[in-house]
């Protein structure tokens, strides 16, 4: 048997970020009134030496930092000093926050962070606008005879048709070294090289070293404290063309380096030149697992796509090898070929979505010894969202599996798996309402489990796009 526990009604519709803006305005007024107070010479906490005060601040929940930096100039400098976060790490006080990217239609892209401990949501500042030095051109006119490819890229990789001038359409995201990264995408008629970084300490976006080539819908993953990017599409002379190339970013040096291109070995096994010309290879997912990068691949020709297994990159040998057959062929698919997965405590999980409104999705785990995917959760609480690009997301933090989806009230809900002692992950129920629900169709040999709604938010018509976890 299993159950779902609700965290209660959704939070207030007022964003925590908006609340901070009001507080900041009031603080500025007070600072003008008491302008004769010498902040630079004052201690952080009266009667305490600053060394002790910093030790105290490092032990406080990070959620409070956003308000604490409004106390005074000196408090702000301390809260925004990276040394404070190094101390938090030394003290074992780091926290994992969930960052969720949402969109309303195509024009309104919004990042939100959720503190799992308090359940509070925080709206991040928007990414600064960019300038493309060329005349606006319809994307569909730009691709010319390959219009079907562009339509396929939008629908197959989870994008509905929308404004031709939409910024950040097809961007990829990643999290490394305590920062969020947004890479590439389509803007107007161009594929972008641009890379943006969000620093949660400064609460600000900045542009960093661009990629070597413009990419949209590329795949990203973190390995050995470096950010890898593979595949995607770029603008060619005849329109959008798929990429096999890869590159890696070192956040400590701010530099990009080339990685050998994916061989797409299965694409070379096609029986004749006609199929080889018609079916184009493309990466559909990537994740760091067992110290190597695992890239799932497909061959497509509008409107068809076919699994092509995948390939594995080993940084020790700087080379690619074929993915085991059972792993590649059985990897669950999402949204017409794209593949979503997460690694928790060294185990690789993926969600196999339902193909019927009458059936529920399943969570599978990869068994490396048997080279097979096995069902560990039979009923995933994902409501039928046929009009949604991304009805669910997966995340791993606090050592547990999480499903981010929408409940029957269309509220975004973060569900945390609460496993028994010797079983992970646990059984899901099919509802996330305020009542307690029991299920009885657990997999053979499983024990009682609970999935808890640790965060709920009414985001109206906003759709889920992607998510990342930051620890700091």
SVG drawing of the C-alpha trace seen along z (x, -y; Angstrom):
<svg xmlns="http://www.w3.org/2000/svg" viewBox="-9 -62 52 72">
<polyline fill="none" stroke="black" stroke-width="0.4" points="0.0,0.0 1.1,-3.6 -0.1,-7.1 0.3,-10.7 0.5,-13.4 -0.4,-17.0 1.5,-20.0 -1.7,-21.9 -3.1,-24.7 -1.0,-26.6 1.1,-29.5 0.0,-33.1 0.1,-34.3 2.5,-37.1 6.0,-36.1 8.7,-36.2 10.8,-38.2 8.1,-40.9 7.9,-41.0 11.7,-41.7 11.3,-44.6 8.8,-46.2 11.1,-45.7 14.1,-47.0 12.2,-50.2 11.2,-50.7 14.8,-50.0 16.2,-52.6 13.8,-55.2 15.0,-54.2 18.6,-54.4 18.1,-58.0 16.5,-58.9 19.5,-57.4 22.1,-58.4 24.3,-59.8 24.8,-56.3 28.3,-55.1 27.7,-51.5 31.2,-50.9 32.5,-51.2 29.6,-49.3 29.8,-45.6 27.5,-43.1 26.0,-42.2 26.5,-44.7 28.7,-43.4 29.9,-40.5 33.2,-40.4 32.5,-40.0 34.3,-36.6 31.7,-35.3 28.8,-37.0 29.8,-35.4 29.8,-32.0 26.3,-32.7 25.1,-33.9 26.6,-30.8 24.4,-28.6 21.1,-30.3 18.7,-29.0 19.6,-30.5 16.1,-31.7 16.6,-34.4 19.7,-35.8 17.5,-37.6 16.0,-39.8 19.1,-40.0 21.1,-41.7 18.7,-44.6 19.6,-45.3 22.7,-47.5 25.4,-47.9 27.8,-45.8 25.3,-43.0 24.7,-43.0 28.4,-42.8 28.7,-39.9 25.8,-38.0 27.1,-38.5 30.6,-37.4 31.5,-34.0 33.6,-33.3 30.4,-33.0 29.2,-30.1 32.6,-28.4 32.2,-28.5 28.7,-27.0 30.2,-24.1 32.9,-23.6 30.2,-23.5 28.0,-21.1 25.2,-23.8 24.7,-23.7 21.1,-23.5 19.7,-22.1 17.1,-24.2 15.0,-23.3 15.0,-25.7 12.1,-25.3 11.8,-26.9 8.2,-27.7 6.6,-29.4 3.3,-31.1 2.9,-30.5 6.3,-31.3 6.9,-34.9 7.0,-34.7 9.8,-32.5 10.1,-32.6 12.6,-30.9 11.4,-30.1 13.4,-28.6 11.8,-26.5 13.3,-25.9 12.3,-22.3 12.6,-22.9 10.1,-25.8 8.1,-25.1 8.6,-28.8 8.9,-29.8 11.1,-32.6 10.9,-34.3 14.3,-34.9 15.1,-38.1 14.6,-37.7 17.5,-37.0 18.6,-40.3 17.5,-40.9 20.0,-40.2 20.6,-42.0 20.9,-40.0 22.7,-42.1 20.6,-41.3 17.2,-42.1 14.3,-40.1 13.5,-37.2 10.7,-34.6 12.2,-31.4 10.1,-29.4 11.3,-31.5 14.9,-31.1 14.8,-27.3 13.4,-27.2 13.0,-23.7 13.7,-22.2 10.6,-23.7 9.4,-20.3 12.6,-19.8 12.0,-23.0 8.5,-22.0 9.7,-18.6 12.4,-20.1 9.8,-22.2 7.2,-19.5 9.5,-16.5 11.7,-18.2 8.8,-19.7 8.1,-23.1 4.8,-24.3 4.8,-26.7 4.9,-30.3 6.4,-33.7 9.2,-33.7 11.0,-36.2 10.8,-34.4 14.0,-34.6 15.5,-31.5 13.3,-29.1 15.2,-25.8 17.7,-26.9 19.3,-24.2 20.0,-24.5 22.5,-23.1 23.7,-23.7 27.4,-23.7 29.6,-25.3 26.5,-26.8 25.2,-28.6 22.6,-28.1 23.5,-28.2 21.3,-28.8 22.9,-27.9 22.1,-28.8 18.6,-28.5 16.8,-30.2 16.3,-34.0 14.6,-35.5 16.2,-33.5 19.5,-32.6 20.8,-29.8 22.7,-31.4 26.2,-30.8 25.4,-32.8 25.7,-31.4 24.1,-33.1 24.9,-32.4 22.7,-33.0 24.6,-33.6 22.2,-33.0 24.6,-34.8 24.4,-38.0 20.8,-37.3 21.9,-38.4 22.4,-37.1 25.6,-37.6 26.9,-36.6 29.9,-34.3 32.1,-32.9 29.9,-31.7 30.0,-28.3 32.0,-27.7 28.9,-27.4 25.3,-28.4 23.1,-25.5 19.5,-25.0 18.0,-22.0 21.4,-20.7 21.9,-18.3 23.9,-19.1 25.3,-17.3 27.9,-17.7 31.0,-15.5 34.1,-16.0 33.0,-19.6 32.8,-20.5 29.8,-21.3 29.4,-19.2 27.2,-20.1 26.4,-17.8 24.3,-17.8 21.4,-20.0 20.8,-21.9 22.5,-24.9 21.9,-27.3 23.4,-26.1 23.2,-27.5 20.1,-25.4 18.4,-25.9 18.6,-24.1 20.9,-21.1 21.6,-18.5 24.9,-18.5 27.1,-15.6 29.8,-17.9 30.4,-18.3 32.3,-20.7 33.0,-21.2 33.1,-24.3 35.3,-24.8 33.6,-27.2 36.8,-27.9 38.7,-29.1 35.7,-30.3 36.9,-28.5 35.4,-26.0 37.3,-23.0 36.4,-20.7 35.3,-17.1 35.3,-14.4 32.1,-14.4 29.6,-11.6 30.1,-8.8 26.4,-7.9 27.6,-4.4 24.1,-3.0 23.5,-5.6 26.2,-4.0 24.6,-0.6 21.6,-1.6 21.1,0.8 21.2,-1.7 22.1,-5.3 18.5,-6.4 17.8,-5.6 21.1,-7.1 20.2,-10.3 16.6,-10.4 17.1,-9.5 19.1,-12.1 20.8,-11.3 20.1,-13.5 20.9,-13.3 17.7,-13.0 19.1,-13.0 22.3,-13.0 23.2,-12.2 26.4,-11.6 26.3,-8.1 29.1,-5.9 31.8,-8.5 30.8,-8.7 28.4,-10.6 25.5,-8.6 23.9,-10.1 20.7,-8.6 20.1,-9.0 17.4,-8.7 17.2,-8.7 14.4,-10.8 12.7,-11.8 9.6,-13.9 7.1,-12.7 8.9,-9.5 11.6,-8.8 13.4,-5.6 15.5,-4.7 19.1,-4.4 20.4,-3.3 23.1,-5.7 26.7,-6.2 28.9,-6.7 31.7,-9.2 34.7,-8.3 36.7,-11.4 39.7,-9.1 40.1,-7.9 38.5,-11.0 36.5,-8.6 33.0,-7.3 31.7,-3.8 28.3,-2.2 25.8,-2.1 24.8,1.5 21.8,2.6 19.4,3.1 20.2,-0.3 19.8,-2.2 16.8,-0.3 14.9,-0.2 15.4,-3.8 12.0,-5.3 10.9,-8.1 9.2,-11.3 7.6,-13.7 8.1,-11.9 11.6,-10.6 13.2,-13.0 14.5,-11.1 14.5,-12.4 16.4,-10.7 18.0,-11.3 20.7,-9.7 20.1,-9.2 22.7,-7.5 24.3,-6.0 21.1,-4.5 19.7,-5.6 16.0,-6.3 13.7,-7.3 10.0,-7.8 8.0,-5.8 5.0,-8.0 1.6,-6.6 0.4,-6.2 -3.2,-6.1 -5.4,-8.3 -6.6,-5.2 -3.1,-4.1 -0.5,-5.6 3.2,-6.2 5.9,-4.1 9.3,-4.8 12.1,-2.5 15.6,-1.9 18.4,-0.5 20.0,2.8 23.6,2.6 24.3,6.3 21.3,7.5 21.4,4.6 17.7,4.0 15.2,1.5 13.0,2.6 9.7,1.1 10.0,-0.1 6.9,-2.3 3.8,-1.4 1.6,-4.5 3.2,-7.9 0.8,-10.8 1.0,-12.6 -2.4,-13.9 -3.4,-13.8 -2.0,-16.9 -2.3,-16.3 -1.9,-20.0 1.3,-20.3 4.7,-20.2 6.1,-18.8 3.6,-17.3 6.3,-16.3 9.9,-16.7 12.2,-14.5 14.7,-15.7 16.9,-14.2 17.8,-16.0 18.0,-15.1 18.8,-11.6 15.3,-11.1 13.4,-10.9 11.1,-13.9 8.4,-14.3 7.4,-17.8 4.0,-17.9 0.6,-19.6 -2.3,-18.3 -6.0,-18.1 -6.3,-21.8 -3.5,-22.7 -1.2,-23.7 2.5,-22.9 3.3,-20.3 6.7,-18.8 6.3,-15.2 9.0,-13.7 9.4,-9.9 9.6,-8.8 11.0,-5.2 11.1,-2.5 14.5,-1.5 15.5,1.0 13.6,-0.2 14.2,-3.1 12.4,-4.6 8.9,-4.1 5.4,-3.5 3.4,-6.4 -0.3,-6.9 -2.4,-8.4 -3.6,-11.5 -2.1,-14.6 -5.1,-16.3 -5.5,-17.4 -6.9,-13.9 -4.9,-10.8 -5.1,-8.2 -4.2,-4.5 -3.1,-2.3 -2.9,1.4 -1.2,2.3 2.3,2.0 5.0,4.0 5.7,7.5 7.9,7.5 7.6,3.7 6.7,2.3 4.4,-0.5 5.6,-3.9 4.5,-7.5 4.9,-10.4 4.7,-13.8 3.9,-17.1 6.7,-19.3 5.8,-22.3 2.8,-23.6 2.3,-26.7 -0.5,-28.1 1.2,-29.3 -1.9,-29.6 -1.5,-28.6 2.3,-28.3 3.8,-25.1 6.8,-23.2 9.9,-23.3 12.9,-22.1 14.5,-22.0 17.8,-21.9 19.1,-21.5 21.7,-23.9 23.5,-23.2 25.1,-26.1"/>
</svg>
